[in-house]
Amino acid sequence: MTPRERELREDVVATCQALAAKGLAQGTAGNVSARFGDTMLVSPSATPYAIMTPDMVVAMPLDGDGDWIGPKRPSTEWRFHMDLYRERDDVAAVVHCHSREATALSIARMEIPACHYMIAAFGGPTIRCADYATFGTAELSAAILVAMTGRDGCLIANHGQVTAGPTLTRALTLAIELEELAGLYRASRDLPGFSILPDDEI
């Protein structure tokens, strides 16, 4: 194992643990991955973040169809991580979680409009909600790719949120920001004077 691969594995674990520490993930829900050359390093399935180690992180070739190397199986959500890497050269890290505010909006199948200027960090004036499909399926992956077109984050109907970036630090930062925007939108949308910023401002 090269020093760079070891570093990325450590970063995957640290990002998983940060999701739990910030209240964005509960139990074993959620998953994290990083691109390493022509390989994806992804968090293992059904493993509590508190006991996860770099050696448990699963390696999957990006040109494979679910092939994996490691002591544990990859996250059941590995497919949409892999498809994002295949589809977008600018993505080198993906974070998925079931954070409370974002998941609440996803259950209502609502997108987040430009209620705050920080939505621009996601690449446009909205954070879309991907259509519903069963977790782990090719159909869900396809829906996420559509919702992520021109965006670095989206909601997933009746499920949660996903963010992507050039580094794990950036993808985690966006996950935190998406949760904040979801909470602001839920708290303000029924208030008198609620307003949306115009597209040219974004």
Sequence and secondary structure as in RCSB ss.txt:
>XXXX:A:sequence
MTPRERELREDVVATCQALAAKGLAQGTAGNVSARFGDTMLVSPSATPYAIMTPDMVVAMPLDGDGDWIGPKRPS
TEWRFHMDLYRERDDVAAVVHCHSREATALSIARMEIPACHYMIAAFGGPTIRCADYATFGTAELSAAILVAMTG
RDGCLIANHGQVTAGPTLTRALTLAIELEELAGLYRASRDLPGFSILPDDEI
>XXXX:A:secstr
  HHHHHHHHHHHHHHHHHHHTTS  TT  EEEEEETTEEEE BTT  GGG  GGGSEEEETTSSS  BSSS B 
TTHHHHHHHHHH TT  EEEEE  HHHHHHHHTT  B SSSGGGGGGTSS B EE    TTSHHHHHHHHHHTTT
 SEEEETTTEEEEEESSHHHHHHHHHHHHHHHHHHHHHTTSTT     TTT 
